[in-house]
Amino acid sequence: MEKILALSLTSQEHEPISYQMKYRLFMAFTMSFLMTAIMSGVIIFSRIGLSDPNFWHAWREAFLLSWPVALPTVFFISPIAQFIAIKVLPKPR
């Protein structure tokens, strides 16, 4: 059993992640992080104000709740948005 497990673990070749996938992951990470930070900050600011002693705690909580939703959303929706933009906008001449 150990030989079979060792053989299967060593015989598998792992392909490196392509540049395009690394780019998509990095863009999704960066875009979702920045958008979530800005949007949660603006919403918390409009609700309780900057002078509230709980502002930073509320902002952090809102960010931590929304970023896990934003990251996969950006990753999966951005190709659809790019496709729509290509179809809607006129081609350059």
Residue pairs with C-beta under 8 A, 6 or more apart in sequence:
17 25
24 75
24 78
25 75
27 74
27 78
28 71
28 72
28 74
28 75
28 78
29 71
31 74
31 78
32 67
32 70
32 71
32 73
32 74
32 75
33 67
33 71
35 70
35 74
36 63
36 66
36 67
36 70
37 63
39 66
40 59
40 62
40 63
40 66
41 59
41 63
43 62
44 55
44 58
44 59
44 62
45 55
47 58
48 54
48 55
48 58
49 55
52 58
